[in-house]
Amino acid sequence: MNKELYIENFAHIRDNKLYLNGKVLFTDASEEFSGFIKAAYKSQDTKYPKFFKMDNLSKLAFLTADVLLNTFPSEENIENTAIILSNRASSLDTDRKHQQSIKDEENYYPSPAVFVYTLPNICIGEISIKHKLYSENSFFIFEHFNAVHLFNYASSLLNSGKADKVLCGWADYDDDKYDAFLYLVGPNGNIKHNKEEITRLYKL
């Protein structure tokens, strides 16, 4: 039996702005992503020192997710929140840096600090560690934002009882170009969980 599901909250990071539910939480004039994302992190008073060691894709996904997951009261148990993320570029930006580190290092020893982020789903691990999430997670690669896949997968997890909530979305980073849109699906809220609403919110 299909449950009534809603998009409870949503967030974007794009064009040097951090949004929650369509409202700007932070904006910065930094020309480079690295300067902007550090300033955005500090603006949210996020406590996770490992953030500064992450690759750019993980920073992007982590901060967008953190803004969303912090909307819940501290006493609410969210450990059974699944994560479904996607993008176009996979971890290509970090893969290039890894390849360059092999060329640059004597005896062709790659940099372990870079190598650890050469899979796109590492950002899911960072989110899960920070917020103590233990449910299912997956990272998919698509040519474009795929609302149909996200809708079907999230609905399946929630209707089958495998998750209480699902954190879904798109986090793409390549060569200083970035775009993140994440949203939470669950039993509460005012926005119906359907493909049309997911697409509409992504385009805001």
C-alpha positions in Angstrom: 0.0 0.0 0.0 1.5 3.3 -1.1 1.9 5.9 1.7 1.2 9.6 1.4 4.7 11.1 0.9 5.8 14.7 1.0 8.9 16.7 0.3 9.6 18.0 3.8 12.5 20.4 3.0 14.8 21.2 0.1 18.1 23.0 -0.4 20.2 24.3 -3.2 23.8 25.5 -3.6 24.5 27.3 -6.9 25.7 30.6 -8.2 27.5 31.5 -4.9 24.4 31.1 -2.9 23.1 28.6 -0.3 19.3 28.2 -0.2 16.9 26.5 2.2 13.3 26.1 1.0 13.9 28.7 -1.7 15.2 31.4 0.7 18.8 32.5 0.6 20.7 31.6 3.8 24.1 32.8 2.6 25.7 34.5 -0.4 29.3 35.3 -1.1 31.1 37.1 -4.0 34.1 34.7 -4.0 34.9 33.9 -7.6 36.2 30.4 -6.8 34.2 27.6 -5.3 36.8 26.9 -2.6 36.4 30.3 -1.1 32.7 30.3 -1.3 32.1 26.9 0.2 34.4 27.6 3.1 32.6 30.8 3.8 29.2 29.1 3.5 30.3 26.4 5.9 31.4 28.9 8.5 28.2 30.9 8.1 26.2 27.8 9.2 28.3 27.2 12.3 28.8 23.6 11.2 31.0 21.5 13.5 32.9 19.0 11.4 36.6 19.6 11.2 37.1 17.0 8.5 35.2 19.2 6.1 38.4 21.1 5.2 40.1 17.8 4.1 37.2 16.8 1.8 37.3 17.1 -2.0 35.0 19.7 -3.6 32.2 17.3 -4.5 32.0 16.1 -0.9 32.0 19.6 0.5 29.2 20.5 -1.9 27.0 17.5 -1.0 27.9 17.5 2.7 27.0 21.2 3.3 23.7 21.0 1.3 22.7 17.9 3.3 23.8 19.4 6.6 21.5 22.4 6.1 18.6 20.0 5.5 19.3 17.5 8.3 19.7 20.3 10.8 16.1 21.3 10.3 15.1 18.4 12.5 14.8 18.8 16.3 17.8 17.4 18.1 15.7 14.8 19.9 14.2 13.3 16.7 15.8 10.0 15.7 16.7 10.2 12.0 19.1 7.3 11.8 16.8 5.3 9.4 17.2 8.0 6.8 18.3 6.6 3.4 20.4 8.6 1.0 20.1 8.6 -2.8 22.4 11.0 -4.6 23.3 11.5 -8.3 25.3 13.7 -10.6 26.7 13.9 -14.1 30.5 14.1 -13.5 30.9 11.4 -10.9 34.2 12.1 -9.1 36.0 13.2 -12.3 37.4 16.4 -10.9 39.1 14.5 -8.1 40.1 11.7 -10.5 42.1 14.2 -12.5 43.9 15.5 -9.4 44.7 11.9 -8.4 46.1 11.2 -11.8 48.2 14.4 -11.6 49.5 13.4 -8.2 50.7 10.1 -9.7 52.6 12.1 -12.4 54.0 14.6 -9.9 55.2 12.2 -7.1 58.6 10.6 -7.3 58.3 6.9 -7.9 54.7 7.3 -8.9 53.2 7.1 -5.5 49.7 8.7 -5.5 48.5 11.1 -2.8 46.3 9.1 -0.3 44.5 12.3 0.7 43.3 12.7 -2.9 42.8 9.0 -3.6 40.3 8.5 -0.8 37.8 10.7 -2.7 38.0 9.0 -6.1 34.5 7.6 -5.7 31.5 9.8 -5.8 29.7 8.0 -3.0 32.4 9.0 -0.4 30.3 12.2 0.2 27.5 9.9 1.4 29.8 8.4 3.9 30.7 11.9 5.3 27.0 12.8 5.6 26.2 9.5 7.3 29.1 9.8 9.8 28.2 13.4 10.8 24.4 12.6 11.3 24.7 9.0 12.3 22.6 7.6 9.5 22.5 3.8 9.1 19.9 3.1 6.3 20.5 2.3 2.6 22.4 4.6 0.3 23.3 4.8 -3.4 25.0 7.2 -5.8 23.9 7.2 -9.5 25.4 8.8 -12.6 23.1 10.4 -15.1 23.6 12.7 -18.1 21.0 15.1 -16.6 19.0 15.5 -13.4 16.7 12.5 -13.3 13.6 13.2 -11.2 11.9 9.9 -12.4 14.6 7.7 -10.9 14.8 9.6 -7.7 11.0 9.5 -7.2 10.8 5.8 -7.9 13.7 4.8 -5.7 12.6 7.0 -2.8 9.0 5.8 -3.0 10.1 2.2 -3.0 12.3 2.6 0.1 9.6 4.4 2.0 6.6 2.2 0.9 8.5 -1.0 1.7 9.5 0.3 5.2 13.2 0.1 4.5 13.6 3.8 5.5 11.7 6.3 7.5 12.9 9.3 5.4 15.0 9.6 2.2 17.5 12.3 1.5 17.6 12.6 -2.3 19.1 14.8 -5.0 21.8 16.0 -7.3 25.3 17.2 -6.4 27.6 17.8 -9.3 31.1 19.4 -9.3 33.5 19.6 -12.2 36.2 22.2 -12.9 34.8 24.8 -10.5 31.3 24.4 -11.9 28.9 23.2 -9.3 25.2 22.6 -8.7 23.5 20.9 -5.8 19.8 20.3 -5.1 18.9 18.0 -2.2 15.5 17.3 -0.6 14.0 15.2 2.2 11.1 12.9 1.5 8.9 11.6 4.4 5.4 11.4 5.8 5.1 15.1 6.7 5.0 18.4 4.8 3.0 20.4 2.4 4.7 19.6 -1.0 3.4 16.4 -2.6 6.2 14.0 -3.5 5.9 13.5 -7.2 8.0 13.9 -10.3 6.5 17.2 -11.3 7.2 18.8 -7.9 10.8 17.4 -7.8 11.5 18.9 -11.2 9.9 22.2 -10.3 11.9 22.6 -7.1 15.1 21.6 -8.9 14.6 24.4 -11.4 13.9 27.1 -8.7 
